[in-house]
């Protein structure tokens, strides 16, 4: 086994994944519906944030470069990652540094975690609702109200009273229309490339790290080895033993961290499936159109699919017909991931 596939089924209720016109969504032309989603980048950020919290370490710093022209205008420049696998979020998240001007060699590392967007299990099993909300402070007599004219000058209270004469308008209440909220069953996939997980390639023509970083890693006792991508440095066993349980927990327990306070949803996990076969993972948690009713789909969790380890939580029983739900399903899924990642021979990939 060189790749582990994980499919996660979550339920969201009246919430926001990422704000864009209230909630990111795309249009499904077959079922004529707007479908909410969370991008793979947001899921990746949530997983790496969870990882940093578990190991109680700060993520790698990022360098932001700005330029000032002759008119003293600040222009956006490059953004550089640390490009150092000593930082776990860099080791698992990957990086790219392409310096302006081409005076430095570009270094890039493809993340060993391939992460999909979190999208609807089926277009008929998720959707968006529109709501109109208000920011109402009309019950407070101590509000400060400022009204400016076209010159930017503040009007006096008398001028404001004249302006509002004959109008039914409150200055202590704001209406906020067209707020989209996500709801339904959502699925998300991750593929872990074990060959890359703890290995950094030493290709001088397509480098992943600088010579200085390579020297530091060797001093830290990273092991020189070789895999299908060529010569590489492999993180020592002590690092792997520390990070594998943390990574497994982050993958199983991640949640969207950018939820707005007024639209918080637990986004509870209903099921997790793990396999080394991508096609079986796609089959393990799916939906099927109803034969009795139009415009209805039924969610399905295959609980005894050969080659797939399936873990169903107690919460799933409220939305899907299941038989194997258990209180410790996620703990078992986490342990399964740990066992699979621990069993891989990172230092002797080519025999």
C-alpha positions as CSV (number, residue, x, y, z in Angstrom):
1,X,0.0,0.0,0.0
2,X,1.4,3.4,-1.0
3,X,-1.8,5.5,-0.8
4,X,-4.5,5.7,1.8
5,X,-7.9,7.1,0.9
6,X,-10.2,8.6,3.5
7,X,-13.8,9.6,2.9
8,X,-15.6,11.6,5.5
9,X,-19.4,12.3,5.7
10,X,-20.5,15.3,7.7
11,X,-23.8,17.0,8.3
12,X,-24.1,20.8,8.4
13,X,-27.1,22.8,9.6
14,X,-27.9,26.4,8.8
15,X,-24.3,27.5,8.6
16,X,-21.6,29.2,6.5
17,X,-18.5,27.5,5.2
18,X,-16.8,30.4,3.6
19,X,-18.3,33.8,3.0
20,X,-19.0,34.8,-0.7
21,X,-22.4,36.3,-1.3
22,X,-23.3,34.8,2.1
23,X,-22.1,31.3,1.2
24,X,-19.9,29.8,-1.6
25,X,-22.0,27.7,-3.9
26,X,-22.1,26.4,-7.5
27,X,-24.9,25.6,-9.8
28,X,-25.8,22.0,-10.6
29,X,-27.3,22.0,-14.1
30,X,-28.7,18.5,-13.8
31,X,-30.8,19.1,-10.7
32,X,-31.2,22.8,-11.2
33,X,-30.0,23.7,-7.7
34,X,-27.3,25.8,-6.0
35,X,-25.0,23.6,-4.0
36,X,-22.9,24.9,-1.1
37,X,-19.3,23.8,-0.7
38,X,-16.1,24.3,1.2
39,X,-13.0,24.5,-1.0
40,X,-10.2,22.0,-0.7
41,X,-7.9,24.9,0.4
42,X,-10.2,25.7,3.3
43,X,-10.3,22.0,4.4
44,X,-6.5,21.8,4.1
45,X,-6.1,24.9,6.3
46,X,-8.6,23.5,8.8
47,X,-6.6,20.2,9.0
48,X,-3.2,21.9,9.4
49,X,-4.7,24.2,12.0
50,X,-6.0,21.2,13.9
51,X,-2.6,19.5,13.6
52,X,-0.8,22.6,15.0
53,X,-3.2,22.7,18.0
54,X,-2.7,19.0,18.7
55,X,1.1,19.2,18.8
56,X,0.9,22.6,20.5
57,X,3.3,24.2,18.0
58,X,3.0,27.4,16.0
59,X,2.7,27.0,12.2
60,X,5.7,28.0,10.0
61,X,6.0,31.8,9.5
62,X,5.2,33.3,6.1
63,X,7.2,36.1,4.5
64,X,5.2,39.0,2.8
65,X,7.1,41.3,0.5
66,X,5.9,44.7,-0.5
67,X,7.4,47.3,-2.8
68,X,7.2,51.1,-2.7
69,X,7.4,53.0,-6.0
70,X,8.5,56.6,-6.7
71,X,5.1,57.9,-5.8
72,X,5.3,56.2,-2.3
73,X,2.6,53.7,-3.4
74,X,2.7,50.3,-1.7
75,X,2.5,47.5,-4.2
76,X,1.9,43.8,-3.4
77,X,5.0,41.6,-3.9
78,X,5.8,38.0,-3.4
79,X,4.6,35.8,-0.5
80,X,7.1,33.1,0.5
81,X,6.5,30.0,2.6
82,X,9.3,28.9,5.0
83,X,10.0,25.9,2.8
84,X,11.4,23.9,5.7
85,X,10.0,20.4,6.5
86,X,11.1,20.8,10.1
87,X,7.7,22.6,10.5
88,X,5.0,19.9,10.4
89,X,2.5,22.1,8.6
90,X,5.1,22.6,5.8
91,X,6.1,18.9,5.7
92,X,2.4,17.9,5.2
93,X,1.2,21.0,3.5
94,X,3.9,21.5,0.9
95,X,5.3,24.8,-0.4
96,X,6.5,26.8,-3.4
97,X,9.0,29.7,-3.5
98,X,9.7,31.4,-6.8
99,X,11.8,34.5,-6.3
100,X,11.2,37.5,-8.5
101,X,13.8,38.1,-11.2
102,X,14.9,34.5,-11.5
103,X,18.1,34.9,-9.6
104,X,17.2,32.1,-7.2
105,X,16.2,28.6,-8.0
106,X,12.6,27.8,-7.5
107,X,12.0,25.3,-4.7
108,X,8.7,23.5,-4.4
109,X,7.2,20.5,-2.6
110,X,4.0,18.9,-3.5
111,X,1.9,18.1,-0.5
112,X,1.6,14.4,0.3
113,X,-2.0,15.1,1.2
114,X,-4.4,15.4,-1.8
115,X,-7.5,17.1,-0.4
116,X,-10.9,17.5,-2.1
117,X,-13.5,20.2,-1.6
118,X,-16.3,19.3,0.9
119,X,-19.3,19.1,-1.3
120,X,-22.8,17.7,-1.3
121,X,-23.1,13.9,-1.0
122,X,-25.8,14.4,-3.7
123,X,-27.4,17.6,-5.1
124,X,-30.7,16.6,-3.6
125,X,-29.2,16.1,-0.1
126,X,-27.8,19.6,0.4
127,X,-28.7,23.1,-0.5
128,X,-28.6,26.8,0.4
129,X,-31.3,28.8,2.1
130,X,-31.6,32.6,1.8
131,X,-32.4,34.7,4.8
132,X,-32.7,38.4,5.6
133,X,-31.1,39.5,8.9
134,X,-30.9,42.8,10.7
135,X,-28.4,44.5,12.9
136,X,-30.8,46.1,15.3
137,X,-29.8,48.5,18.1
138,X,-32.9,50.7,18.1
139,X,-33.6,49.9,21.7
140,X,-30.5,51.7,22.9
141,X,-30.9,55.4,23.6
142,X,-27.1,56.0,23.7
143,X,-26.3,55.2,20.1
144,X,-24.1,57.7,18.3
145,X,-25.5,58.5,14.8
146,X,-23.3,60.3,12.2
147,X,-24.7,61.5,8.9
148,X,-22.4,63.1,6.4
149,X,-23.2,65.2,3.4
150,X,-21.6,64.9,0.0
151,X,-18.7,67.0,1.2
152,X,-18.0,64.6,4.1
153,X,-19.3,67.1,6.7
154,X,-21.3,65.8,9.6
155,X,-24.9,67.0,9.9
156,X,-26.2,68.5,13.1
157,X,-29.0,66.7,15.0
158,X,-31.5,69.4,13.7
159,X,-30.4,68.8,10.1
160,X,-30.8,65.1,10.6
161,X,-34.4,65.6,11.9
162,X,-35.2,67.7,8.9
163,X,-33.8,65.0,6.6
164,X,-35.9,62.3,8.2
165,X,-39.1,64.3,8.2
166,X,-41.9,62.3,6.5
167,X,-39.7,59.2,6.2
168,X,-40.1,55.9,8.0
169,X,-36.4,55.3,8.5
170,X,-34.4,54.1,11.5
171,X,-30.8,55.1,11.9
172,X,-30.1,52.4,14.5
173,X,-31.1,49.4,12.4
174,X,-29.4,47.9,9.4
175,X,-31.1,45.4,7.1
176,X,-28.7,42.7,5.6
177,X,-30.4,40.9,2.7
178,X,-29.5,37.8,0.7
179,X,-27.6,35.8,3.3
180,X,-27.1,32.2,2.1
181,X,-26.8,29.4,4.6
182,X,-25.7,25.8,3.9
183,X,-27.5,22.7,5.1
184,X,-27.4,19.0,4.3
185,X,-25.0,16.0,4.0
186,X,-21.5,16.6,2.7
187,X,-18.7,14.4,1.7
188,X,-14.9,15.1,1.6
189,X,-12.0,12.9,0.4
190,X,-8.3,12.8,1.3
191,X,-5.5,10.8,-0.3
192,X,-2.3,10.3,1.7
193,X,0.8,9.5,-0.5
194,X,2.9,7.5,1.9
195,X,5.9,7.7,-0.4
196,X,6.1,11.5,0.0
197,X,4.6,11.8,3.5
198,X,8.0,11.9,5.4
199,X,10.4,12.1,2.4
200,X,12.0,15.2,0.9
201,X,13.4,14.8,-2.5
202,X,17.1,15.7,-3.2
203,X,16.7,16.4,-6.9
204,X,19.2,19.2,-7.8
205,X,17.3,20.1,-10.9
206,X,13.9,20.3,-9.3
207,X,14.8,21.0,-5.7
208,X,12.4,20.8,-2.8
209,X,14.7,22.4,-0.3
210,X,17.7,24.7,-0.4
211,X,21.3,23.5,0.3
212,X,21.1,25.3,3.7
213,X,17.9,23.5,4.7
214,X,19.4,20.1,3.6
215,X,22.4,20.7,5.8
216,X,20.2,21.4,8.8
217,X,18.1,18.3,8.2
218,X,21.2,16.1,8.0
219,X,22.4,17.6,11.3
220,X,18.9,16.7,12.7
221,X,19.6,13.1,11.7
222,X,17.2,12.9,8.7
223,X,18.0,9.6,6.9
224,X,19.3,9.6,3.4
225,X,17.4,7.1,1.3
226,X,15.8,6.5,-2.1
227,X,12.3,6.1,-3.4
228,X,10.6,6.1,-6.8
229,X,11.1,9.9,-7.0
230,X,14.9,9.6,-6.5
231,X,17.3,10.3,-3.7
232,X,15.6,11.7,-0.6
233,X,15.9,12.6,3.1
234,X,13.5,10.8,5.4
235,X,12.3,12.2,8.7
236,X,13.8,10.1,11.6
237,X,11.6,7.6,13.5
238,X,11.2,9.9,16.6
239,X,9.6,12.6,14.4
240,X,7.3,10.0,12.7
241,X,6.2,8.5,16.0
242,X,5.2,12.0,17.2
243,X,3.5,13.3,14.0
244,X,1.6,10.2,12.8
245,X,-0.9,10.1,15.7
246,X,-1.3,13.9,15.5
247,X,-1.9,13.7,11.7
248,X,-4.4,10.9,12.1
249,X,-6.3,12.9,14.7
250,X,-6.3,16.0,12.6
251,X,-7.7,14.2,9.6
252,X,-10.5,12.6,11.6
253,X,-11.3,15.5,13.9
254,X,-10.9,18.6,11.7
255,X,-13.7,21.1,11.5
256,X,-14.3,24.3,9.6
257,X,-12.8,27.0,11.8
258,X,-14.1,30.0,9.9
259,X,-17.7,29.5,11.0
260,X,-19.4,32.8,11.8
261,X,-20.5,33.1,15.4
262,X,-24.2,33.6,14.5
263,X,-24.2,30.6,12.1
264,X,-22.2,28.0,14.1
265,X,-22.8,24.4,13.3
266,X,-21.1,21.4,14.9
267,X,-20.8,19.8,11.4
268,X,-20.7,16.5,13.1
269,X,-19.1,13.5,11.4
270,X,-21.5,10.8,10.5
271,X,-19.1,8.2,9.0
272,X,-15.5,7.7,7.9
273,X,-14.3,5.1,5.5
274,X,-10.6,4.1,4.8
275,X,-9.2,2.1,2.0
276,X,-6.3,1.7,-0.4
277,X,-8.7,1.6,-3.4
278,X,-10.1,4.9,-4.7
279,X,-13.0,3.3,-6.5
280,X,-14.1,1.4,-3.4
281,X,-13.9,4.6,-1.4
282,X,-16.2,6.3,-3.8
283,X,-18.7,3.5,-3.4
284,X,-18.5,3.3,0.4
285,X,-20.4,6.5,1.1
286,X,-22.8,7.5,-1.7
287,X,-26.4,8.3,-2.6
288,X,-29.0,6.6,-4.8
289,X,-32.0,8.2,-6.5
290,X,-35.3,7.0,-5.0
291,X,-37.3,4.7,-7.2
292,X,-40.6,5.6,-5.5
293,X,-40.4,9.4,-5.3
294,X,-39.2,12.0,-7.8
295,X,-36.4,14.5,-6.8
296,X,-35.4,12.4,-3.8
297,X,-32.1,10.7,-3.1
298,X,-31.2,8.3,-0.3
299,X,-27.8,8.4,1.5
300,X,-26.1,5.0,1.7
301,X,-23.2,3.8,3.9
302,X,-21.7,0.5,2.9
303,X,-21.0,-1.1,6.2
304,X,-19.5,-4.4,5.0
305,X,-17.6,-3.5,1.8
306,X,-14.6,-5.7,1.2
307,X,-11.3,-3.8,1.3
308,X,-12.9,-0.8,3.1
309,X,-12.8,-0.1,6.8
310,X,-16.1,1.7,7.7
311,X,-16.7,3.6,10.9
312,X,-20.2,4.9,11.7
313,X,-21.0,7.3,14.5
314,X,-24.1,7.4,16.7
315,X,-25.2,10.6,15.1
316,X,-25.5,8.9,11.7
317,X,-28.5,6.8,12.8
318,X,-30.7,9.9,12.8
319,X,-30.3,10.5,9.0
320,X,-29.2,7.2,7.4
321,X,-30.3,3.6,7.9
322,X,-27.3,1.9,9.6
323,X,-26.6,-1.1,11.8
324,X,-23.0,-0.7,12.9
325,X,-22.9,2.8,14.5
326,X,-20.8,3.0,17.7
327,X,-19.8,5.6,20.3
328,X,-16.1,5.1,19.6
329,X,-16.3,5.0,15.8
330,X,-14.0,8.0,15.3
331,X,-11.4,6.7,17.8
332,X,-11.3,3.4,15.9
333,X,-10.9,5.3,12.6
334,X,-8.1,7.3,14.1
335,X,-6.3,4.1,15.3
336,X,-6.7,2.5,11.9
337,X,-5.0,5.4,10.2
338,X,-2.2,5.3,12.8
339,X,-1.6,1.6,12.1
340,X,-1.5,2.1,8.3
341,X,0.9,5.0,8.5
342,X,3.1,3.3,11.0
343,X,3.3,0.1,9.0
344,X,4.9,1.8,5.9
345,X,8.6,1.4,5.6
346,X,9.6,5.0,4.9
347,X,13.4,4.4,4.9
348,X,13.4,1.3,2.7
349,X,10.9,2.1,0.0
350,X,12.9,0.4,-2.8
351,X,13.9,-3.2,-2.2
